[in-house]
Amino acid sequence: MSHFYIAYRQTGPEPGGIAVVDATTGRVRATRALAGNLGLAARSGGAATKLYALSEAGQNLSTVDTRTLETDILYSDHEGSAATDIAVNTDGSRLFLAQGLSVFELDAASGKEEEGDHAVPQKPVFSSWATIALSPDGKRLYLAQESYP
């Protein structure tokens, strides 16, 4: 049985959260309130037992158990720039956060920052990166900034 996990934002009095959707029927099987949820990331390949949820303020990263939808804060940074997106490497051991013009690498089990910097292009100069993705072989990070006319 396959499922989709969808992060949704608060609308009116209804809190934001996570919905589990049955891929076959398209019906919502479960929901869990998770206030201020910016988005979800998971290890590719369909065998993930954890999702990673970035708070809307971009300062907290939580783990979400795929079976119970229980959450736990894995990483928190209230002093740096807000994180805007997250990517997970193929084996699920490393997380990459786009935060300002930097990319932080975290250990997925402990939430601790890994040593070393990831070189990011400085031209064109943006105030921050909006999205991040990882190549399937795990050797390249892709960064993008939204552009409005």
C-alpha positions in Angstrom: 0.0 0.0 0.0 1.4 3.4 -1.0 0.8 6.7 0.7 1.4 10.4 0.0 2.3 12.7 2.9 1.1 16.3 2.4 2.0 19.3 4.5 -0.7 22.0 4.7 -0.7 25.4 6.2 -3.2 26.9 8.6 -6.3 28.4 6.9 -8.6 30.4 9.1 -9.3 28.6 12.4 -8.1 25.2 11.2 -4.5 24.4 12.2 -2.0 23.3 9.7 -0.6 19.8 9.7 0.2 16.6 7.8 -2.2 14.5 5.9 -1.7 10.9 4.9 -3.4 10.2 1.6 -4.0 6.6 0.2 -2.4 6.6 -3.2 -4.9 4.1 -4.6 -8.1 5.7 -3.5 -7.0 9.4 -3.0 -8.7 9.5 0.3 -7.2 11.0 3.5 -6.4 8.2 5.9 -5.0 10.2 8.8 -4.1 13.8 9.7 -1.9 15.3 12.4 -1.9 18.9 13.5 1.5 20.5 13.1 1.3 24.3 13.4 3.3 26.4 11.1 4.5 23.6 8.8 6.5 24.8 5.8 7.0 21.5 4.1 8.1 17.9 4.3 11.1 15.9 3.0 11.8 12.2 3.1 14.4 9.8 1.9 13.6 8.7 -1.7 12.7 5.1 -2.6 9.5 4.7 -0.6 11.0 3.0 2.4 11.2 6.0 4.7 10.1 5.6 8.3 10.7 9.2 9.0 9.7 12.5 7.4 11.4 15.8 8.1 9.1 18.8 8.7 10.5 22.3 8.5 8.6 24.9 10.5 7.1 27.8 8.7 9.4 30.2 10.6 12.3 28.1 9.3 13.9 27.8 12.7 12.9 24.2 13.7 13.2 20.9 12.0 11.1 18.1 13.3 11.1 14.4 12.6 7.7 12.8 11.9 7.2 9.0 12.4 5.4 7.7 9.3 3.5 5.1 11.2 2.2 7.2 14.1 2.7 10.8 12.9 4.3 11.6 16.2 6.8 14.5 16.0 10.0 15.4 17.8 12.3 18.5 17.2 15.5 17.3 15.7 17.3 20.7 15.0 16.6 24.3 16.1 18.4 27.5 15.2 16.9 30.7 16.5 19.9 32.9 15.9 20.7 32.3 12.2 18.7 33.0 9.0 15.5 31.1 8.6 15.8 27.9 6.7 13.6 27.8 3.5 13.9 24.2 2.3 15.3 20.8 3.2 16.7 17.9 1.1 17.5 14.3 2.3 20.3 12.2 0.8 19.4 8.9 -0.8 20.3 6.7 2.2 18.6 9.1 4.7 21.7 9.7 6.8 22.2 13.4 5.9 19.9 16.4 5.7 20.7 19.7 3.8 19.1 23.0 4.9 19.0 26.0 2.6 19.5 28.8 5.2 20.1 32.3 3.9 23.0 32.0 1.4 24.4 29.0 3.1 23.7 25.3 3.0 24.0 23.4 6.3 24.5 19.6 6.4 23.0 17.8 9.4 23.3 14.3 10.6 19.8 12.9 10.2 20.0 10.8 13.4 21.3 13.4 15.9 20.4 16.7 14.2 24.0 17.9 14.7 25.7 20.1 12.1 28.4 18.3 10.1 31.7 20.0 9.7 32.7 21.7 6.5 31.1 24.2 4.2 29.3 23.6 1.0 30.4 26.0 -1.7 27.4 27.9 -3.0 27.4 30.3 -6.0 27.4 33.9 -5.2 26.3 35.2 -8.6 23.7 36.3 -9.1 23.5 37.5 -5.5 20.2 36.8 -3.8 19.2 37.6 -0.2 18.5 33.8 0.3 17.9 30.5 -1.5 14.3 29.4 -1.7 14.6 25.8 -2.6 17.2 23.0 -2.5 17.4 19.6 -4.1 20.0 16.8 -4.2 21.0 14.8 -7.3 20.1 11.1 -7.2 23.8 10.2 -6.9 24.1 12.6 -3.9 27.0 14.5 -5.5 25.3 17.7 -6.4 23.1 20.2 -4.6 20.7 22.3 -6.7 19.7 25.7 -5.3 17.1 28.1 -6.7 15.6 31.5 -5.9 12.0 32.4 -6.8 11.8 35.3 -9.2 8.7 37.5 -9.6 8.2 39.9 -12.5 
